[in-house]
Amino acid sequence: MVIVGDNLKELIRQHRIVDDENFGFDNTSICLRLNNQIVEINPPEDASITYGDALPAEWITDRIIPNGDYLTLEPNAAVLACSYETVNIPIGYFGFLQTKGSLARLFVTIHCCDSQIEPGFKGKITFEIVNFSKMTVKIKPGQKVGDLFIFKASTRQVKPYNGRYNNAEKPTIQKPET
């Protein structure tokens, strides 16, 4: 069951699902904004990697988008970014992330199928932003880019998420399995 309306608003306040008192509330979802922290992955031409292996450090560039500037996505560009908000999903609930419709209509997505936020997760949500369009798209930090929907789980008897991406304070790259 999707939690909506006043029930969602009260659940957000009761469990402090987002850390910002002025969170973006949209009757059916929580609006998430783009943070100014970006991770770019730039492998050399013809590079390959085996799933489960660590990305070479020289491929990874962390950067901050300066105040007043934009995240500029060239056609077919992809970056890791994160939510401005720190999110806390309570036990008994599950989050599901979607790209804001107005951004999706520019053929930009903020997730590549990794849109579930498990019970017990706390941290900034990493966005896998991809520009599928044939045009350059600019997004200003602080703009609403995603909708977080909250679902009630069928039971509260679940183990809280304690995975390798918990407590993220910035975009997180793929972490190898241990």
LINQUISUL-V938765 format. One record per residue. N is the residue number from 0. RES is the residue in three letters. PSI is psi in whole degrees, 0 to 359 (none if undefined). Layout:
N & RES & PSI
N & RES & PSI
This chain:
0 & MET & 130
1 & VAL & 134
2 & ILE & 126
3 & VAL & 172
4 & GLY & 217
5 & ASP & 329
6 & ASN & 319
7 & LEU & 315
8 & LYS & 316
9 & GLU & 320
10 & LEU & 318
11 & ILE & 313
12 & ARG & 316
13 & GLN & 318
14 & HIS & 4
15 & ARG & 54
16 & ILE & 326
17 & VAL & 150
18 & ASP & 354
19 & ASP & 121
20 & GLU & 335
21 & ASN & 37
22 & PHE & 152
23 & GLY & 111
24 & PHE & 128
25 & ASP & 67
26 & ASN & 322
27 & THR & 351
28 & SER & 173
29 & ILE & 124
30 & CYS & 131
31 & LEU & 140
32 & ARG & 158
33 & LEU & 130
34 & ASN & 172
35 & ASN & 5
36 & GLN & 130
37 & ILE & 145
38 & VAL & 124
39 & GLU & 139
40 & ILE & 115
41 & ASN & 83
42 & PRO & 156
43 & PRO & 162
44 & GLU & 144
45 & ASP & 18
46 & ALA & 155
47 & SER & 160
48 & ILE & 148
49 & THR & 129
50 & TYR & 131
51 & GLY & 340
52 & ASP & 156
53 & ALA & 146
54 & LEU & 138
55 & PRO & 136
56 & ALA & 326
57 & GLU & 350
58 & TRP & 345
59 & ILE & 130
60 & THR & 120
61 & ASP & 137
62 & ARG & 160
63 & ILE & 133
64 & ILE & 120
65 & PRO & 153
66 & ASN & 135
67 & GLY & 354
68 & ASP & 179
69 & TYR & 157
70 & LEU & 117
71 & THR & 119
72 & LEU & 109
73 & GLU & 164
74 & PRO & 134
75 & ASN & 12
76 & ALA & 153
77 & ALA & 136
78 & VAL & 162
79 & LEU & 133
80 & ALA & 190
81 & CYS & 169
82 & SER & 147
83 & TYR & 322
84 & GLU & 143
85 & THR & 131
86 & VAL & 142
87 & ASN & 105
88 & ILE & 117
89 & PRO & 157
90 & ILE & 140
91 & GLY & 359
92 & TYR & 163
93 & PHE & 136
94 & GLY & 149
95 & PHE & 122
96 & LEU & 136
97 & GLN & 151
98 & THR & 140
99 & LYS & 138
100 & GLY & 320
101 & SER & 328
102 & LEU & 320
103 & ALA & 328
104 & ARG & 353
105 & LEU & 7
106 & PHE & 36
107 & VAL & 135
108 & THR & 149
109 & ILE & 1
110 & HIS & 147
111 & CYS & 68
112 & CYS & 356
113 & ASP & 72
114 & SER & 3
115 & GLN & 139
116 & ILE & 112
117 & GLU & 157
118 & PRO & 134
119 & GLY & 351
120 & PHE & 140
121 & LYS & 131
122 & GLY & 184
123 & LYS & 139
124 & ILE & 127
125 & THR & 133
126 & PHE & 132
127 & GLU & 87
128 & ILE & 127
129 & VAL & 134
130 & ASN & 104
131 & PHE & 358
132 & SER & 176
133 & LYS & 10
134 & MET & 158
135 & THR & 136
136 & VAL & 133
137 & LYS & 137
138 & ILE & 130
139 & LYS & 134
140 & PRO & 140
141 & GLY & 344
142 & GLN & 147
143 & LYS & 123
144 & VAL & 343
145 & GLY & 159
146 & ASP & 127
147 & LEU & 115
148 & PHE & 141
149 & ILE & 126
150 & PHE & 145
151 & LYS & 130
152 & ALA & 159
153 & SER & 345
154 & THR & 155
155 & ARG & 358
156 & GLN & 55
157 & VAL & 150
158 & LYS & 129
159 & PRO & 143
160 & TYR & 128
161 & ASN & 40
162 & GLY & 185
163 & ARG & 351
164 & TYR & 1
165 & ASN & 150
166 & ASN & 27
167 & ALA & 137
168 & GLU & 358
169 & LYS & 175
170 & PRO & 139
171 & THR & 130
172 & ILE & 169
173 & GLN & 128
174 & LYS & 133
175 & PRO & 151
176 & GLU & 145
177 & THR & none
